Amino acid sequence: MGMVFAVFYTWILINSAIYPQLMLQTQLVTTSAADLTTGVNRVVIFGAILSALMALLSFTCVKNKKTVVSN
């Protein structure tokens, strides 16, 4: 399920930066290439933020679990 959401959000972020018609071209030049790079950059930043958030939640749950077990 996580992979489905990842592909979906990746598609949304890339489409927010570049028009779908431009993706059908065989070569991207000037602003089209810059727009695609912007979209990929958004995907990487979103993934980094999401990963950091999940790591933080994971560490919080582990800390709470140790407290419950020791009591």
N, C-alpha and C positions, 0 to 999 in steps of 0.2 A: 504494500500500500504506500509505503514511503517513497518508493521509486516512481510510482505513478504521480504523486504530488510533486516530486522533484522535476519530472519532465514537464508537467503542466505549468509550474511556476517559471521554469526556464523559458518555455515558449512564450509566456505572457511578458516576461521582462525583455526578451529579444524583440518581440513584436512592438513593444512600447518605444523602442529606439529606431527600428527600421521597418519600412512598409513591406508587406508580403510580396508585392509586385517586384520589388527590387531583389528579393531573394531568388527569383526565377532567372535572373540574368546570369550569364556565364562568367562575367567579370564584374567586380565591384570597384569603381574608381571614385576618387575624390570624396565627396560628402557621403556617398553610399558606404564606402569602406569605413569611414570614420563613425557613421551611425552603427554599423555592425559591431565595431570595436566597443562602442559605448554600451551596446546591449550585452555583450559578453562580459564587460566589466561590471555591469549591474548584477549579472548572474553570480559572478564570483564573490562580490561584496555581500549579496544576499545569503549565499551559502556560508560564508565566513561568520556572519552575524548569527545565522541559525545554528551553526555548529557550536559557537561559543555559548549561546543560550542553552542548548541541550546539554553541554558539558557542565554548565553551572547548575542546572536542574539535577543532573545526575549526581554531582558531588553533594548537593543539598540533601537529596534522598538518602545517600549512603550515610551521611552524618546523622540524620534523624533515625535511621535504622539501627545504628550502633548504640544510640542512647536508649532505645526501647529494649534492645536485647540485654544490655547491662543492668537494667532495672529489674 
